[in-house]
Amino acid sequence: MATLKLAVVPAKVSKSGTHKIRVAIGHRQRTHYLVTRFSIDDLSQFKAGQVVNRADANVINKKLRTILNDYQDKLDKIEPSRYTASQLREYLFSVSLDEDNSFTTYANSFIKELKEDKRHGYSGFIQRAVDLFAEYNNGDVLLSSITPQLIRNYERFLNNSRELSPTTIGMMMCHLRTVINRAQKDRVVKYEINPFEYYVPPAKVVRELDITKEELILIRDAQLTDKGVGIARDLFMLSYYLGGINLIDLLDINFQSLEQISYVREKSKNTKRSDKTISITIPEEAKPIILKYRNKKGKIDLGYKFTYHNLSCYIAGRIRKLTKDLQIDKRVVFYSARKSFVQHGFELGVTLEILEYCIGQSMKANRPIFNYVKIMRKHADEAIRKILDNLKQ
């Protein structure tokens, strides 16, 4: 039997030290929570499901009881035994929002879910899109008030007033559409005409970020005196050696064993439903770099306390300095290691399916013959060895 009660989770304290009061949904020995808009300053202000030791305690408790009763009424309309605790939470969350719910309220709840799923990078992109949309509207708007005309005017604002590039505009519009589509899927709002019905996204610009084999060798063999540039070069080459692994995944891998690595891309952990694991043997070229930076726990340790965002910006700046000093006259970023690995492999005749496995890219459904081929670590190892041996020639 599903139960509802008011609760505070001590572990979920905000940066300001306050605690959100939540509705706890207990079902099948599992508990999930719905956050209310009420907070307490200290755990001593909440006892036995009620707010205490505050001048406004009676007022808050009445409002919380109304919220709890409202959720209970909605729960009574279904048969809880057919659902899990997580599904009950999703149901109560969606039906608690009506057609005239604000865009920002819904967007913030979506961003919160992304952060709970540890999709911090993606949640940051969504947050940026939400902030820009709020800036254009001089505040919040109702979901039901978003029309095709509003979307057209917003795109014009991004282009004329903010003077953003077509690529950035395309990204902001894409993330905005994601929030609106999610709201429709959750039945928070229903449109007769989809707000993006007449929106035409800008043509995608192919990023020419790969470098030639000769340029890669130049980077690999450069004699460096700047420590920061040396770190950036080492991580760049390590990404290439390990099949074009992304920086965020590289920093998460445990290198206690120098035999092989198996990991799931951070980007696809919560999106793909098929097998997501990438497993490859660590090539000899990568081992000296790993040993140089590996700490006692097996993780890459650069000797600095960076946030991931600051570290990626720092490495990007060091790579720019490196390529400028080497007179490589093209844009090179950390992602270039990944792009170059794929390009070099393709030029050597490695099949796209094996390259897709190496970098963790989804195999395309329009190649049905390969639905019956399982790309194993053996194929990936052979491909990586072929690409790395090409650097010796």
Secondary structure as GFF3:
##gff-version 3
##sequence-region A 1 393
A	DSSP	beta_strand	3	13	.	.	.	ID=ss1
A	DSSP	beta_strand	19	27	.	.	.	ID=ss2
A	DSSP	beta_strand	30	40	.	.	.	ID=ss3
A	DSSP	three_ten_helix	43	45	.	.	.	ID=ss4
A	DSSP	beta_strand	46	47	.	.	.	ID=ss5
A	DSSP	beta_strand	50	51	.	.	.	ID=ss6
A	DSSP	alpha_helix	57	75	.	.	.	ID=ss7
A	DSSP	three_ten_helix	80	82	.	.	.	ID=ss8
A	DSSP	alpha_helix	85	95	.	.	.	ID=ss9
A	DSSP	alpha_helix	103	116	.	.	.	ID=ss10
A	DSSP	alpha_helix	120	136	.	.	.	ID=ss11
A	DSSP	three_ten_helix	143	145	.	.	.	ID=ss12
A	DSSP	alpha_helix	148	160	.	.	.	ID=ss13
A	DSSP	alpha_helix	166	185	.	.	.	ID=ss14
A	DSSP	alpha_helix	213	221	.	.	.	ID=ss15
A	DSSP	alpha_helix	227	241	.	.	.	ID=ss16
A	DSSP	alpha_helix	247	250	.	.	.	ID=ss17
A	DSSP	beta_strand	260	264	.	.	.	ID=ss18
A	DSSP	three_ten_helix	266	268	.	.	.	ID=ss19
A	DSSP	beta_strand	277	281	.	.	.	ID=ss20
A	DSSP	three_ten_helix	284	286	.	.	.	ID=ss21
A	DSSP	alpha_helix	287	293	.	.	.	ID=ss22
A	DSSP	alpha_helix	308	325	.	.	.	ID=ss23
A	DSSP	alpha_helix	335	347	.	.	.	ID=ss24
A	DSSP	alpha_helix	352	359	.	.	.	ID=ss25
A	DSSP	three_ten_helix	368	372	.	.	.	ID=ss26
A	DSSP	alpha_helix	377	389	.	.	.	ID=ss27
A	DSSP	three_ten_helix	390	392	.	.	.	ID=ss28
###
